[in-house]
Amino acid sequence: MARYTDSVCKLCRREGEKLYLKGTRCYSPKCAFEKRGFAPGQHGKARQGRTDRESDYARQLRAKQRARRVYGIMERQFRRYFSVALHQRGVTGTNLLQTLELRMDNVVFRMGLAENRSQARQLVNHGHFKLNGRRADIPSMLLKPGDTISVSETSKSLPFFKELPDLAEKRPCAVWMDRDVKSMSGRVLRLPERAEIDGSLTEQLIVEYYSR
């Protein structure tokens, strides 16, 4: 399985905004974007302030790359999600974002059971969660309304999960799902509405990019 292994702070700098890929570190003075808020590379500073001269293709590409990086998905898989969204009823862009939100690693993150999506992906990959009572270790699994996620009984004895209830209390839970912090479990109530998904994502530009 392909995955990004370089510094994720470079991704924020390239997009010109914080993507909060490192969780609480992104809110601290240690955040690399606070120190170097320009694109990485030799000509990074020269790119600042040139967005008004971007072509339509450049804006579409940036919108697609931003969404990919927020959810931590490689190009081939992202294109496959778009293909699925294209053949569903409704607005293609909204369908795409709803599909991304229903990934298991994202649902774990949205429930506040992980600090960021990267951590959620690792926890799921290591088999610490159950889906509807069965072990689930595939971060890309797509959930549906009514599905329940819970921490496995064997994992609850680990130091990380012993501290998790106190940490989860401080993290918000998405309104389209329900969670029980004490039992470290949650349920998907319904599909998220567009207003409940990251507002910095421009799905229409993504649709235009793949419709060229």
Secondary structure, 3 states (H helix, E strand, C coil): CCCCCCCCHHHHHHHCCCCCCCHHHHHCCCCHHHHCCCCCCCCCHHHCCCHHHCCHHHHHHHHHHHHHHHHCCCHHHHHHHHHHHHCCCCCHHHHHHHHHHCEHHHHHHHCCCCCCHHHHHHHHHCCCEEECCEECCCCCCECCCCCEEEECCCHHHCHHHHHHHHHHHCCCCCCCEEEECCCCEEEECCCCCHHHCCCCCCHHHHHHHHCC
